[in-house]
Amino acid sequence: MPNNTSSLKPKKTYAEQLAILKSRGLEIEDEPLALHALTHHNYYRLSAYRLPYTLPNAPDKFVPGTQFGQIWKLYIFDQDLRRLVWSACERLELSLRARWAYVLAHSLNDPLAYQNQVHFNGPGFTETKRRIEEDIKQSHEPFIEHHRQKGLLWPPIWVVSEVITFGSLTRLIRYHREQRIRQQIADTYALDERSFCSIIHHLALIRNKVAHHARLWDNPPKIRPMLPKKAPVPLLKTLDYTPAGQGKVYNTLVLLAHLIQCVQPGDPWPRAVRDHLHTLDPALLPRLGAPGDWSTRPIWAGL
């Protein structure tokens, strides 16, 4: 059934979009900046960042005194937060690839284990296997071409690990039939296998949000990570286990900080995150899930 376009709102110029914001009570202290922002960032993309500054009983109206610069600063904060998270996910992904391939290669007498459902549980294995095969077919990496030239249709697991996606990798770890295999991988990151599998599932979704430039700071994936009950003390004391912290981005950042220190001890990433959080308006920290004493908790305080 085609849309009835007569019911759609009419298009607006940048100046008209700015006028709408003004009519709702937003102060435009730097009009050239606001017009520039609207030119390069969709009105509806920016509008999601106005939510903390609107009246609870009138979401189309701004809290008196709210300035465009506050919304723009929050937008830039989230943009930089996504870059930090992307950087951490990149390093974690490379580590997981290496560790997964090594553990399976040395624990199973099957260099093509990723092809064999006997090693995996879960209804999603068939689709994951199809995606991996497609990734292999589309790859032109020299190590893949080398195996093709030798007449091998499917390369061994230690080669395949370099061309599969983060999502496929996390599914293969989570779906593995043997608990001992999952735990061997989780041991690398000082976590129990149940919480580890939940965490990497969550991080795969986080990575996808970041890759598609979705709002992150107060908009985490619906699937929450299972927070560990047994783990290094600094991690346990830095996570927020209260209902207010469940499912918020703060805990995601804590988990990433822990994982990064497992991958690259002494890496400055946690310090960069701590410093970045200090740039956020303290009144907004609860929306991110940060507890009032977050900066004094071990992972952040020891930097």
Backbone bond lengths (Angstrom), bond angles and torsions (degrees), N, CA, C in turn:
res aa  C-N    CA-C-N  psi(-1)  N-CA   C-N-CA  omega(-1)  CA-C   N-CA-C  phi
1 M - - - 1.469 - - 1.525 109.39 -
2 P 1.328 118.85 121.91 1.468 121.16 -177.17 1.521 111.61 -68.76
3 N 1.349 114.89 151.97 1.463 119.99 177.04 1.520 110.63 -67.10
4 N 1.311 115.59 145.44 1.462 121.17 170.85 1.523 107.32 -87.85
5 T 1.323 116.59 95.26 1.465 120.39 -172.92 1.519 112.85 -66.11
6 S 1.322 117.09 -16.45 1.466 118.93 -179.76 1.525 111.77 -66.85
7 S 1.346 116.48 -19.95 1.465 119.83 -179.45 1.524 112.51 -90.49
8 L 1.331 117.26 -3.92 1.461 120.81 -179.86 1.523 110.64 -81.41
9 K 1.325 115.27 150.29 1.459 119.41 176.76 1.527 109.49 -68.01
10 P 1.320 117.87 146.11 1.470 119.75 178.89 1.524 110.98 -71.95
11 K 1.318 115.59 155.51 1.462 120.15 177.61 1.524 109.59 -64.83
12 K 1.335 115.44 154.84 1.458 121.04 -178.66 1.524 110.06 -129.85
13 T 1.313 116.44 143.26 1.461 120.67 172.29 1.527 108.35 -74.66
14 Y 1.332 116.18 168.23 1.464 119.17 177.62 1.527 110.62 -60.21
15 A 1.315 116.31 -40.78 1.467 120.08 179.39 1.527 110.87 -63.59
16 E 1.327 116.67 -38.22 1.467 120.08 178.46 1.531 111.23 -69.19
17 Q 1.329 116.24 -36.79 1.461 119.53 176.25 1.530 110.29 -62.48
18 L 1.313 115.52 -41.41 1.464 120.16 178.72 1.527 110.70 -65.03
19 A 1.309 116.17 -38.22 1.469 120.61 179.01 1.531 110.85 -63.59
20 I 1.334 116.94 -36.11 1.468 120.38 177.68 1.526 109.91 -62.66
21 L 1.325 115.82 -44.59 1.465 119.79 179.50 1.526 111.01 -62.12
22 K 1.327 115.98 -41.68 1.470 120.02 178.19 1.527 110.74 -62.61
23 S 1.334 116.33 -41.45 1.469 120.20 -177.95 1.524 112.03 -65.52
24 R 1.323 115.90 -19.86 1.466 120.18 179.33 1.525 112.41 -94.69
25 G 1.323 115.48 6.06 1.460 119.63 173.32 1.507 115.61 100.65
26 L 1.332 118.18 7.23 1.459 120.30 179.40 1.523 110.16 -82.01
27 E 1.324 116.32 131.18 1.460 121.16 177.11 1.527 109.17 -85.74
28 I 1.317 116.29 128.65 1.471 121.86 179.46 1.522 107.48 -105.14
29 E 1.314 116.56 93.42 1.462 120.47 -175.45 1.522 112.44 -80.64
30 D 1.341 116.75 -18.93 1.465 121.37 179.84 1.529 107.07 -139.81
31 E 1.330 115.99 89.41 1.461 120.08 -173.92 1.523 113.11 -63.99
32 P 1.348 119.79 -41.79 1.471 119.01 176.84 1.536 112.38 -58.19
33 L 1.342 116.79 -40.28 1.466 119.58 178.05 1.525 110.56 -63.38
34 A 1.326 116.70 -44.04 1.463 120.66 -178.59 1.526 111.30 -63.24
35 L 1.323 116.86 -42.65 1.467 120.31 178.72 1.526 110.94 -66.32
36 H 1.324 116.12 -39.07 1.467 120.29 177.74 1.532 109.81 -62.75
37 A 1.337 116.46 -43.31 1.464 120.54 179.73 1.525 111.08 -61.65
38 L 1.324 116.99 -43.50 1.465 120.73 -179.88 1.526 111.78 -68.83
39 T 1.320 116.77 -27.79 1.463 120.91 178.15 1.526 111.40 -66.93
40 H 1.324 115.68 -37.10 1.465 119.85 -173.01 1.527 114.08 -107.66
41 H 1.332 116.42 -5.08 1.463 120.27 -179.04 1.523 107.86 -138.45
42 N 1.312 116.16 121.99 1.460 121.16 -174.88 1.531 112.22 -53.64
43 Y 1.321 115.32 140.77 1.472 121.37 -179.43 1.529 111.27 -52.82
44 Y 1.333 116.81 -43.78 1.462 119.79 -176.75 1.523 111.84 -74.20
45 R 1.318 116.87 -25.56 1.464 119.83 173.67 1.527 109.92 -67.64
46 L 1.324 115.69 -47.72 1.464 119.82 179.41 1.522 111.98 -66.65
47 S 1.324 116.57 -33.02 1.466 119.46 -173.44 1.525 112.38 -63.38
48 A 1.338 117.67 -24.94 1.468 119.52 178.93 1.523 111.57 -65.94
49 Y 1.322 116.42 -23.81 1.465 120.44 -178.59 1.529 112.38 -85.54
50 R 1.324 116.87 -2.78 1.461 119.95 177.13 1.518 111.73 -84.26
51 L 1.340 117.65 -15.30 1.462 121.46 -170.63 1.530 114.12 -54.75
52 P 1.343 119.92 -41.02 1.466 118.16 179.53 1.527 113.48 -66.30
53 Y 1.320 116.76 -13.16 1.465 120.61 -173.78 1.528 112.67 -110.19
54 T 1.323 117.41 12.63 1.465 119.88 179.68 1.528 110.29 -102.30
55 L 1.321 115.37 160.72 1.463 121.18 -179.65 1.529 110.20 -73.35
56 P 1.327 118.45 135.87 1.472 121.18 -177.52 1.524 113.51 -57.25
57 N 1.321 116.55 -38.18 1.470 119.90 -177.19 1.521 113.02 -95.91
58 A 1.335 116.42 1.97 1.470 121.01 179.11 1.525 108.36 -149.67
59 P 1.344 117.80 76.63 1.467 121.15 -173.22 1.520 115.02 -62.43
60 D 1.330 117.90 -12.22 1.462 120.08 175.96 1.524 112.22 -89.83
61 K 1.335 116.65 0.55 1.458 120.83 -179.49 1.530 109.78 -116.70
62 F 1.328 115.21 140.14 1.458 120.05 179.72 1.523 111.30 -85.69
63 V 1.329 115.22 150.12 1.457 120.37 170.98 1.526 107.57 -59.48
64 P 1.320 118.87 130.98 1.469 120.74 -179.03 1.531 111.61 -51.87
65 G 1.321 115.31 135.37 1.458 121.10 179.78 1.516 114.54 92.58
66 T 1.345 117.58 -6.14 1.464 120.10 179.61 1.524 110.39 -68.34
67 Q 1.326 115.88 133.44 1.460 121.70 -178.97 1.531 110.81 -111.85
68 F 1.330 114.93 151.62 1.465 119.96 178.64 1.524 110.49 -57.23
69 G 1.327 116.76 -35.96 1.461 120.62 -179.02 1.518 113.40 -58.06
70 Q 1.330 117.82 -31.17 1.464 120.87 177.85 1.529 110.66 -67.35
71 I 1.314 115.85 -42.39 1.468 120.23 178.91 1.527 110.14 -66.23
72 W 1.314 115.65 -42.60 1.460 120.33 -179.66 1.528 110.95 -64.66
73 K 1.324 117.04 -39.96 1.467 120.74 178.36 1.524 110.69 -63.11
74 L 1.330 117.34 -40.51 1.462 120.99 178.11 1.525 110.57 -66.08
75 Y 1.330 116.28 -38.91 1.466 120.89 177.97 1.532 110.14 -60.39
76 I 1.329 116.79 -46.82 1.464 121.09 -180.00 1.528 110.54 -66.13
77 F 1.334 116.73 -37.97 1.468 120.11 176.40 1.529 110.28 -56.73
78 D 1.317 116.71 -46.54 1.462 120.85 -178.20 1.523 111.07 -68.10
79 Q 1.310 116.85 -37.98 1.466 121.12 177.51 1.522 110.32 -59.35
80 D 1.335 116.48 -46.07 1.464 120.51 -179.97 1.528 111.48 -70.56
81 L 1.334 117.03 -32.42 1.464 120.22 176.31 1.529 110.34 -63.88
82 R 1.322 116.89 -41.42 1.474 119.84 177.97 1.524 110.83 -61.66
83 R 1.315 117.21 -38.59 1.468 119.92 178.83 1.523 111.08 -63.83
84 L 1.324 116.38 -41.07 1.460 120.01 177.98 1.528 110.80 -63.63
85 V 1.313 116.50 -44.68 1.462 120.68 -178.80 1.526 110.64 -65.87
86 W 1.321 116.51 -39.93 1.470 119.93 177.62 1.522 110.71 -60.11
87 S 1.328 116.35 -43.48 1.460 120.90 179.86 1.523 111.04 -60.14
88 A 1.328 116.62 -42.25 1.467 120.07 179.66 1.524 111.22 -68.03
89 C 1.317 117.19 -43.56 1.472 120.92 -179.93 1.522 111.29 -62.44
90 E 1.321 116.57 -36.00 1.463 120.69 178.90 1.525 110.49 -60.91
91 R 1.334 116.84 -47.47 1.461 120.34 -178.77 1.526 111.71 -68.81
92 L 1.322 115.72 -38.46 1.462 118.85 177.74 1.524 110.70 -64.54
93 E 1.318 117.11 -41.14 1.465 120.76 -179.69 1.525 111.32 -60.09
94 L 1.322 117.20 -45.10 1.464 120.36 -179.98 1.524 111.02 -63.42
95 S 1.333 116.05 -39.63 1.463 120.16 177.86 1.527 111.11 -64.93
96 L 1.329 116.66 -45.10 1.468 120.47 179.91 1.525 111.73 -62.63
97 R 1.322 116.56 -39.78 1.469 119.43 177.95 1.525 110.30 -57.37
98 A 1.340 115.10 -49.97 1.459 120.27 -176.37 1.525 111.32 -64.35
99 R 1.322 116.08 -44.80 1.464 119.77 -175.92 1.531 111.55 -70.03
100 W 1.332 116.29 -41.83 1.472 120.60 178.80 1.524 110.45 -60.12
101 A 1.321 116.93 -47.97 1.463 120.77 -178.22 1.526 110.77 -62.78
102 Y 1.322 116.67 -42.57 1.469 120.17 -177.74 1.526 111.34 -66.08
103 V 1.331 116.59 -47.46 1.469 120.41 -177.57 1.523 110.67 -62.57
104 L 1.332 117.26 -46.05 1.464 118.91 -179.53 1.518 111.63 -67.52
105 A 1.328 117.44 -39.92 1.461 120.36 -178.82 1.524 111.55 -62.78
106 H 1.337 116.60 -36.74 1.464 120.17 -176.02 1.522 113.39 -94.13
107 S 1.321 117.46 -9.25 1.470 120.28 -179.15 1.523 112.87 -105.54
108 L 1.324 116.89 -22.82 1.461 121.37 -177.69 1.527 109.12 -119.73
109 N 1.273 116.65 140.86 1.468 120.77 176.44 1.525 108.79 -88.80
110 D 1.341 114.73 58.66 1.466 119.60 -173.30 1.529 109.32 -157.14
111 P 1.330 118.44 93.05 1.469 120.46 -179.14 1.525 113.76 -65.94
112 L 1.342 116.56 -14.44 1.465 120.88 176.98 1.531 110.32 -109.48
113 A 1.315 116.69 37.02 1.466 121.24 -174.98 1.519 112.49 -57.14
114 Y 1.326 117.08 -32.94 1.464 120.61 -178.68 1.530 111.97 -65.66
115 Q 1.341 117.53 -14.59 1.463 122.81 179.60 1.528 112.54 -92.65
116 N 1.315 116.77 -12.18 1.461 120.64 -167.06 1.527 111.17 -109.97
117 Q 1.317 116.39 111.88 1.465 120.72 -176.39 1.520 112.65 -65.44
118 V 1.317 118.49 -16.80 1.460 120.51 -179.83 1.525 111.37 -59.90
119 H 1.333 116.76 -22.73 1.465 120.43 -178.18 1.524 112.98 -89.03
120 F 1.326 117.18 -6.68 1.465 119.17 -169.29 1.521 112.59 -130.61
121 N 1.321 114.81 149.52 1.460 123.42 169.24 1.520 108.29 -108.32
122 G 1.301 115.79 170.70 1.464 118.41 172.82 1.510 112.48 103.37
123 P 1.333 116.52 135.10 1.470 121.09 -178.32 1.521 113.18 -68.99
124 G 1.326 116.98 -14.69 1.457 119.12 -176.76 1.512 114.51 -87.89
125 F 1.345 118.07 0.60 1.459 118.87 -175.37 1.521 112.41 -62.90
126 T 1.320 117.89 -42.93 1.468 121.05 -176.85 1.523 111.00 -59.06
127 E 1.326 117.20 -44.56 1.459 120.85 179.47 1.525 110.82 -68.50
128 T 1.329 117.20 -38.77 1.465 120.34 177.80 1.522 110.21 -62.82
129 K 1.318 116.99 -43.47 1.470 121.87 178.28 1.527 110.10 -60.93
130 R 1.328 117.52 -41.79 1.465 120.80 179.17 1.529 110.76 -61.97
131 R 1.325 116.40 -42.16 1.465 120.19 -179.59 1.525 111.30 -65.67
132 I 1.324 116.26 -40.30 1.462 119.83 179.06 1.527 110.29 -63.98
133 E 1.316 116.76 -43.30 1.466 120.23 178.59 1.523 110.55 -61.24
134 E 1.328 116.86 -38.28 1.464 120.60 177.86 1.525 110.56 -66.62
135 D 1.333 117.02 -40.12 1.469 120.72 177.48 1.523 110.67 -61.56
136 I 1.318 116.69 -40.04 1.465 120.79 179.16 1.526 110.47 -65.60
137 K 1.327 116.66 -45.00 1.466 120.94 -178.54 1.524 111.71 -62.41
138 Q 1.324 116.87 -35.34 1.460 120.87 -176.34 1.526 113.05 -85.68
139 S 1.324 116.87 -10.98 1.461 120.23 -176.48 1.528 111.74 -78.81
140 H 1.338 114.60 140.20 1.469 120.69 174.90 1.525 110.72 -120.30
141 E 1.334 115.25 22.80 1.460 119.32 176.45 1.530 109.02 -62.41
142 P 1.348 117.04 143.36 1.475 119.75 -178.13 1.527 113.41 -55.17
143 F 1.341 117.37 -37.25 1.466 118.90 -177.99 1.526 112.01 -71.74
144 I 1.341 117.30 -25.21 1.470 120.05 174.13 1.525 109.77 -77.01
145 E 1.342 116.58 -43.90 1.468 121.05 178.15 1.531 110.66 -59.94
146 H 1.326 116.38 -37.62 1.468 121.14 179.49 1.529 110.80 -58.31
147 H 1.321 116.55 -43.32 1.463 119.72 -179.98 1.531 111.59 -71.06
148 R 1.333 116.28 -33.45 1.469 118.97 176.40 1.528 109.90 -63.94
149 Q 1.326 116.14 -42.63 1.462 120.50 -178.46 1.530 111.77 -64.48
150 K 1.316 115.44 -24.71 1.470 120.00 177.59 1.532 111.47 -85.69
151 G 1.345 115.88 1.27 1.455 120.40 178.06 1.513 114.34 81.91
152 L 1.339 116.61 17.35 1.464 120.72 -179.48 1.520 109.35 -94.77
153 L 1.314 116.85 121.61 1.462 120.74 -179.04 1.516 111.15 -68.73
154 W 1.344 115.60 -46.24 1.463 120.34 -177.83 1.524 109.84 -121.12
155 P 1.325 117.74 125.69 1.464 120.90 179.31 1.527 111.30 -77.39
156 P 1.326 117.77 165.16 1.465 120.65 -179.68 1.530 112.15 -69.98
157 I 1.308 114.31 166.04 1.458 121.18 -172.85 1.520 112.61 -59.03
158 W 1.337 118.11 -34.57 1.466 120.75 -177.99 1.524 112.33 -73.52
159 V 1.304 116.93 -12.90 1.467 121.37 172.83 1.525 110.17 -94.35
160 V 1.319 115.73 -44.35 1.465 121.52 -178.57 1.525 111.96 -59.92
161 S 1.328 116.25 -30.93 1.467 119.68 -176.88 1.522 112.42 -57.00
162 E 1.324 117.29 -23.02 1.466 120.22 -177.10 1.523 114.13 -87.69
163 V 1.320 118.25 -3.26 1.470 118.70 -179.02 1.525 113.30 -123.73
164 I 1.325 118.09 -3.88 1.463 118.48 179.42 1.525 110.28 -85.70
165 T 1.311 115.83 158.23 1.462 121.02 -178.72 1.528 110.34 -79.64
166 F 1.322 114.86 163.39 1.461 120.56 177.53 1.528 110.45 -60.92
167 G 1.333 116.24 -40.43 1.460 119.89 179.47 1.517 112.16 -61.71
168 S 1.337 116.88 -46.13 1.471 120.23 178.58 1.523 110.99 -63.67
169 L 1.317 116.02 -40.34 1.463 120.56 -179.91 1.527 111.27 -61.56
170 T 1.334 116.45 -47.65 1.466 118.65 -178.60 1.525 111.31 -66.13
171 R 1.332 117.50 -33.84 1.468 119.43 177.44 1.528 111.27 -66.68
172 L 1.330 117.22 -41.59 1.462 119.80 -179.93 1.528 111.22 -64.26
173 I 1.322 116.44 -36.01 1.468 119.17 176.84 1.525 109.96 -67.72
174 R 1.331 116.21 -47.23 1.468 120.76 -177.42 1.525 112.31 -66.29
175 Y 1.331 116.44 -35.68 1.463 120.59 -176.31 1.526 113.04 -82.56
176 H 1.336 118.35 -7.07 1.464 118.20 -174.25 1.523 110.65 -60.93
177 R 1.321 114.68 134.29 1.467 120.98 -172.26 1.534 112.47 -66.93
178 E 1.313 117.63 -34.18 1.464 120.74 -172.90 1.527 111.78 -93.92
179 Q 1.328 114.64 123.26 1.461 120.29 178.80 1.527 111.17 -60.97
180 R 1.335 117.32 -35.59 1.466 120.27 -177.68 1.525 111.62 -63.81
181 I 1.327 117.13 -33.27 1.461 120.74 178.05 1.523 109.93 -69.01
182 R 1.318 115.52 -46.83 1.466 119.29 178.54 1.526 110.78 -60.11
183 Q 1.333 116.19 -40.26 1.463 119.25 -178.37 1.525 111.59 -69.99
184 Q 1.326 117.99 -35.82 1.462 120.13 176.98 1.525 110.97 -58.41
185 I 1.320 116.03 -41.19 1.468 119.77 178.53 1.523 109.68 -70.46
186 A 1.329 117.11 -44.23 1.466 121.01 -178.80 1.522 111.78 -63.21
187 D 1.335 117.44 -32.62 1.466 120.93 179.86 1.527 111.76 -58.10
188 T 1.314 116.07 -31.78 1.466 120.92 179.22 1.519 111.15 -58.98
189 Y 1.320 115.85 -27.54 1.466 121.44 -175.04 1.532 111.81 -113.50
190 A 1.343 116.09 16.70 1.469 122.75 174.93 1.525 112.39 56.40
191 L 1.336 116.11 43.28 1.462 121.70 -179.98 1.524 109.94 -133.22
192 D 1.335 116.17 155.99 1.458 119.51 170.91 1.524 108.13 -77.30
193 E 1.331 115.99 153.30 1.466 119.10 -170.70 1.527 113.57 -66.13
194 R 1.335 118.05 -30.49 1.472 119.29 -178.84 1.527 111.01 -67.23
195 S 1.315 116.32 -50.79 1.463 117.93 179.44 1.526 110.54 -68.22
196 F 1.332 117.15 -36.18 1.464 120.62 178.99 1.524 111.28 -59.32
197 C 1.330 117.06 -46.89 1.469 120.07 -179.72 1.521 111.38 -63.56
198 S 1.320 116.60 -38.48 1.465 120.21 177.08 1.523 111.11 -65.99
199 I 1.325 116.15 -40.97 1.471 120.96 -178.00 1.523 111.16 -65.30
200 I 1.336 117.90 -44.95 1.467 118.33 -178.22 1.529 111.32 -69.89
201 H 1.340 117.27 -29.35 1.468 119.90 172.80 1.527 109.52 -61.93
202 H 1.322 116.03 -48.88 1.466 121.65 178.30 1.530 110.75 -58.73
203 L 1.325 116.98 -43.99 1.464 120.27 -177.17 1.527 112.13 -69.08
204 A 1.320 117.55 -29.97 1.468 119.53 174.57 1.521 110.17 -63.24
205 L 1.338 116.72 -38.46 1.468 120.90 177.63 1.521 110.86 -70.38
206 I 1.330 116.31 -39.45 1.468 120.82 176.46 1.522 109.90 -60.46
207 R 1.323 116.09 -45.22 1.464 120.30 -179.63 1.524 110.78 -59.67
208 N 1.331 117.00 -40.48 1.462 120.24 179.23 1.521 111.41 -65.15
209 K 1.328 116.82 -40.32 1.469 119.96 177.37 1.522 110.21 -60.38
210 V 1.320 115.26 -45.76 1.464 120.13 -178.66 1.528 110.66 -65.17
211 A 1.333 116.48 -41.51 1.465 120.58 -179.31 1.520 111.95 -62.53
212 H 1.337 116.78 -28.28 1.463 120.95 -179.41 1.526 111.99 -102.51
213 H 1.337 116.04 15.20 1.474 122.50 172.10 1.525 112.81 62.47
214 A 1.325 116.68 27.57 1.466 120.04 -179.99 1.524 110.48 -75.49
215 R 1.319 115.56 152.11 1.465 120.66 176.60 1.523 108.67 -57.66
216 L 1.329 116.86 135.57 1.458 120.43 -173.34 1.520 113.54 -119.57
217 W 1.317 118.13 -42.23 1.466 121.13 -163.64 1.528 113.34 -56.09
218 D 1.339 117.96 -37.17 1.469 120.87 178.73 1.525 111.34 -126.82
219 N 1.336 115.78 24.24 1.461 119.94 -173.25 1.530 110.73 -139.87
220 P 1.351 117.54 61.58 1.464 119.97 -178.07 1.523 111.42 -74.09
221 P 1.349 117.96 167.29 1.468 120.43 175.97 1.527 110.99 -61.21
222 K 1.313 115.91 154.73 1.463 120.67 -179.98 1.527 111.63 -66.21
223 I 1.330 116.73 -30.01 1.466 120.04 -179.65 1.523 109.13 -80.82
224 R 1.318 115.86 114.68 1.457 121.31 -177.31 1.525 110.61 -87.32
225 P 1.320 117.71 149.28 1.464 119.23 174.97 1.523 110.75 -76.16
226 M 1.310 116.89 145.89 1.465 121.17 172.31 1.527 107.29 -77.39
227 L 1.304 117.15 115.09 1.460 120.38 -178.27 1.526 109.46 -75.01
228 P 1.328 117.43 136.92 1.466 120.11 -176.26 1.525 112.32 -68.96
229 K 1.329 114.97 147.84 1.469 120.80 174.45 1.523 110.88 -99.33
230 K 1.340 115.25 -24.26 1.459 121.03 175.13 1.521 107.94 -125.40
231 A 1.320 115.42 120.76 1.467 121.34 -176.92 1.524 106.85 -169.85
232 P 1.330 118.50 172.90 1.462 119.63 175.64 1.529 111.50 -53.33
233 V 1.322 116.20 141.15 1.468 121.51 -174.95 1.527 112.88 -55.20
234 P 1.342 120.25 -43.65 1.472 118.41 179.88 1.527 112.94 -56.87
235 L 1.335 116.73 -38.09 1.466 119.66 178.63 1.525 110.62 -66.80
236 L 1.323 116.47 -47.23 1.466 120.19 -178.17 1.524 111.77 -61.45
237 K 1.330 116.41 -35.96 1.465 120.04 -177.07 1.526 113.12 -84.62
238 T 1.324 117.07 -10.00 1.469 119.96 -179.83 1.520 111.63 -99.28
239 L 1.326 117.51 -30.79 1.465 120.81 176.00 1.527 110.57 -63.32
240 D 1.310 115.95 154.18 1.463 121.43 175.37 1.528 108.35 -106.79
241 Y 1.327 116.07 108.93 1.460 121.90 -177.67 1.523 112.57 -91.43
242 T 1.320 117.71 -0.35 1.464 120.15 -178.72 1.527 110.34 -73.44
243 P 1.336 117.87 158.94 1.472 120.09 177.48 1.523 112.78 -55.30
244 A 1.336 117.17 -34.42 1.467 120.26 -178.75 1.522 112.04 -65.04
245 G 1.334 116.75 -26.80 1.459 119.87 -177.58 1.510 114.36 -93.30
246 Q 1.321 117.19 -13.04 1.461 120.62 -176.07 1.529 111.22 -64.10
247 G 1.321 115.01 128.37 1.460 119.99 175.61 1.513 114.80 77.35
248 K 1.330 117.89 8.90 1.465 120.46 -179.34 1.535 110.44 -97.13
249 V 1.322 115.65 162.41 1.462 121.49 -174.59 1.528 112.02 -68.04
250 Y 1.331 117.52 -26.64 1.470 119.11 179.47 1.522 110.90 -53.87
251 N 1.328 117.87 -49.08 1.463 120.30 -179.14 1.523 111.82 -63.83
252 T 1.316 117.18 -33.73 1.469 120.30 175.66 1.523 110.14 -61.16
253 L 1.326 116.60 -42.67 1.464 120.82 179.77 1.526 111.25 -65.76
254 V 1.329 116.92 -38.57 1.468 120.55 177.71 1.525 110.19 -63.46
255 L 1.322 116.80 -45.75 1.468 120.79 179.49 1.524 111.08 -61.68
256 L 1.320 116.70 -42.42 1.465 119.80 178.12 1.523 111.17 -64.30
257 A 1.335 117.08 -39.95 1.466 120.35 178.70 1.529 110.33 -60.74
258 H 1.323 116.54 -42.60 1.470 120.62 177.54 1.526 110.74 -63.38
259 L 1.321 117.14 -47.32 1.464 121.05 -177.35 1.523 111.60 -64.24
260 I 1.321 116.30 -40.07 1.468 119.83 179.48 1.523 110.66 -63.28
261 Q 1.337 117.28 -37.66 1.462 119.52 178.64 1.525 111.57 -68.78
262 C 1.333 117.34 -26.95 1.468 120.63 173.21 1.524 110.94 -71.35
263 V 1.317 116.13 -37.98 1.466 121.30 -177.89 1.523 111.30 -77.03
264 Q 1.328 116.33 -45.89 1.464 121.92 -177.53 1.529 109.21 -137.78
265 P 1.337 117.81 84.81 1.468 120.12 -179.25 1.530 111.37 -55.16
266 G 1.326 115.33 134.55 1.457 120.23 -179.33 1.511 114.48 84.36
267 D 1.338 117.16 1.58 1.467 120.03 179.08 1.529 110.06 -60.31
268 P 1.332 118.00 139.67 1.471 120.41 -177.13 1.523 114.86 -76.44
269 W 1.323 118.63 0.94 1.465 120.18 -176.56 1.523 113.45 -55.40
270 P 1.341 119.89 -48.17 1.470 118.27 179.54 1.526 112.87 -58.42
271 R 1.318 116.83 -38.11 1.467 119.58 178.56 1.520 110.67 -64.75
272 A 1.326 116.45 -40.33 1.468 120.02 179.06 1.524 110.67 -63.01
273 V 1.336 116.96 -38.72 1.467 120.38 177.92 1.521 110.38 -66.78
274 R 1.337 116.43 -46.74 1.465 119.64 178.88 1.520 110.83 -56.31
275 D 1.328 116.67 -47.56 1.467 120.48 -179.09 1.522 110.78 -63.55
276 H 1.325 116.11 -36.57 1.464 119.39 -179.75 1.524 110.91 -68.15
277 L 1.317 117.75 -40.74 1.466 120.55 178.80 1.527 111.19 -63.11
278 H 1.312 116.64 -30.32 1.467 120.04 178.44 1.530 111.86 -67.48
279 T 1.328 117.58 -16.69 1.473 119.84 179.23 1.524 112.07 -84.73
280 L 1.323 117.20 -10.57 1.466 120.93 -179.38 1.521 110.08 -81.52
281 D 1.320 116.04 140.26 1.462 121.31 174.59 1.534 108.60 -51.38
282 P 1.343 118.74 121.44 1.472 120.58 -178.37 1.525 113.63 -52.72
283 A 1.328 116.81 -29.18 1.467 119.89 -179.84 1.528 111.75 -66.57
284 L 1.345 117.21 -19.57 1.463 120.95 -178.18 1.529 112.88 -94.50
285 L 1.329 117.57 -10.97 1.464 120.58 -176.72 1.534 113.36 -57.09
286 P 1.346 119.76 -37.98 1.470 118.43 177.81 1.527 113.40 -60.75
287 R 1.325 117.85 -31.62 1.473 119.77 178.62 1.525 110.78 -68.05
288 L 1.318 116.19 -28.66 1.457 121.36 176.74 1.527 110.87 -80.42
289 G 1.337 115.83 -16.16 1.461 120.81 178.78 1.508 114.43 96.80
290 A 1.330 117.53 6.21 1.460 120.22 -178.28 1.527 110.44 -77.88
291 P 1.330 118.26 126.22 1.465 120.09 176.64 1.525 110.57 -68.72
292 G 1.320 116.30 162.76 1.460 120.32 -176.04 1.511 114.02 -58.63
293 D 1.334 117.39 -30.10 1.468 120.85 -178.01 1.527 112.43 -103.18
294 W 1.320 117.00 23.21 1.465 120.67 -171.54 1.526 113.02 -54.23
295 S 1.337 117.14 -41.78 1.470 119.78 -172.96 1.525 112.71 -72.22
296 T 1.344 117.77 -13.70 1.466 120.92 178.48 1.522 111.97 -96.37
297 R 1.325 117.28 -1.73 1.464 120.26 179.98 1.532 109.91 -76.92
298 P 1.344 117.74 152.33 1.469 121.93 -164.43 1.524 117.10 -51.19
299 I 1.332 117.89 -46.92 1.469 118.63 -174.95 1.520 111.29 -61.72
300 W 1.344 117.40 -35.24 1.466 120.88 -178.25 1.527 111.73 -89.61
301 A 1.328 117.17 -38.29 1.468 120.58 -173.67 1.519 112.40 -69.75
302 G 1.322 116.78 -26.77 1.459 119.57 -176.53 1.512 114.80 -83.82
303 L 1.328 117.45 5.58 1.469 119.93 -175.32 1.525 111.57 -85.93
